[in-house]
Amino acid sequence: MCGIVGYVGVRQAAPILLDGLSRLEYRGYDSAGIAVRDEQSAHIEVVKAKGRLTNLMQMTDSGRAVSGTCGIGHTRWATHGEPSALNAHPHYSKEKRVVIVHNGIIENYQELRESLVRKGYTFSTQTDTEAAALLLDSYYAESSAPSPRERALEAIRRMMIRVRGSYALGILFGDQPGVLYAARKDSPLIIGRCEGENEGHVLASDVPAVLGYTRRVVYIDNLEIACLTREELHIYNIDGEELEKPFVEIRWDAAAAEKDGFEHFMMKEIHEQPRAVRDTLSPRIREEEGGRVIDLSDSGMTDEALSGVRRVLLIGCGSAYHVGMAARTVIEQLARVPADAELASEFRYRSPILEEGTLAIVISQSGETADSLAALRLCRERGVPTLAVVNVVGSSIAREADAVLYTWAGPEISVATTKAYSTQLAALYLVAVKLAALRGSIDDAREQALIAELLALPEKIERALADKERLQWFANKMAACRDVFFIGRGLDYAISMEGSLKLKEISYIHSEAYAAGELKHGAISLIEDGVLVVGVATQPELFAKTVSNLTEARSRGAYLMGLTPYGQYAIEDTVNFTVYVPRTEALFATSLAVVPLQLLAYYISCARGLDVDKPRNLAKSVTVE
Ligand code: F6R
């Protein structure tokens, strides 16, 4: 979703802002803008453009036409008001006394708007952000604090108390050259210190934007305010007390966020899965005298706490929810603990029953998804222990959960998740096997066999990737189809959900996942000539049943693709095209079967000439509810 970049230092700000914004393009946006202040003339130049960042680059000669060493920039994903240059950020008050960029939503903006109009303010955009800019302006004007900085801090604090909703803000005050302010509530914000030729400070809503300039960052927490100049950084809480906050070193570098010779980030990330899954699993598997054991102590979750778990809730959105659906089955089968997958966006609204002994596992790549964060907070309020399975280190969900099991996927840039999905799954297999071992629901031999199978997964994912040319051929053939069904039972239904989501989000082809046995209860009426049905059949005991459902679809004119492990060759009698994946423990088959489905979606999107990494209307990190 929206991205923020700010810079104050010795270099010209505009090229740095544009470069930083380009690193955040993957998050999804529909317009962009920058505000840069020229120290000589005290003038703040604001330039905004609808559409891709290249438009803004053209308008500013890649930033060269806008002079000044202090500025803020933004990529906007429209929520309030259509995508347009007018509604793009920065937003500002009269004579640019206050200029802001904002991520998040000001929920009470209507009420603020009305009260500001009564005070004589006029609005020129449809955005919620403009209300925050003008409110800040009014508080700044009203303040009688002795210095401009104290006036600014007081105004920001008052504004934070008055607005409801979520925000990460970058702020310039017209009468304060060389000073940049920032504030946050429920929307991520980091500040990096730059040394050498870039000396100064950078502000951003996400790590990739600063990696070209520094790896030393401070995470701004909720209800904190930062004041940045070329040399200084001060951070305050909402009571105005100055805080000492540590700089942390970002482990991954800018190269990890590059395409590495692949045409798209998505393809690069699909190929990173063996490495990412290995990095997530291996450090948590230890050799001991009696065999291998799973050690989750890095998460902060003790064996004692895990032993007491009587019910597991797996909460997430989109693909993270699909991981929860698969993990639910694995946990129930192995540990014999009741487990449920919950859509974070629905969870709060049905007043969930959270009994003692429940462990809530919140799954999120970004660690910033608003609904997942809200579900986590609800669980915490109700005294339920929480474990986050998160990729982005230091993200809100990671910081607020009682324990965090990081997935070591590295930065995921493509909007459609692939390697984060696979590593979330791997992390939850570890939880399932560990729980089972602690509860004694599996014996030592089974535990050892499962761990060995986990360690073999990266190499098997590698082998699943090897079949990509056939999939590309099939995808080219199918690129014009209009409807696709993905069907399967049990774990295969969970895989189908993910396969269907991958396809629809990046190819814009209508697709649905259906529990195979449910097809004949309604949706089979949609099957006709030209509909593609993908049957997922990785579970030996369900194989024959899913194949029967495929036969039913074929009789109604469907074109069939089967997805099954090597050895299940009987499927060829029914389907038109088969994809085989290496054999593994049936409970872990999701990790292999998902790979061809990712590739299918990728190749169909390419064949249709679409923007694979940045599909329309979607954002990488969904920070609004
Ligand atoms: C689909 C996709 C989304 C995310 C969902 C949750 O490819 O990426 O469905 O899985 O928006 O995001 P995180 O994992 O960041 O909470």
Boltz pocket constraint, residues with backbone or C-beta under 6 A from the ligand:
constraints:
  - pocket:
      binder: B
      contacts: [[A, 317], [A, 318], [A, 319], [A, 320], [A, 321], [A, 363], [A, 364], [A, 365], [A, 366], [A, 367], [A, 368], [A, 369], [A, 372], [A, 415], [A, 416], [A, 417], [A, 418], [A, 501], [A, 502], [A, 505], [A, 619], [A, 620], [A, 621], [A, 622]]
      max_distance: 6.0
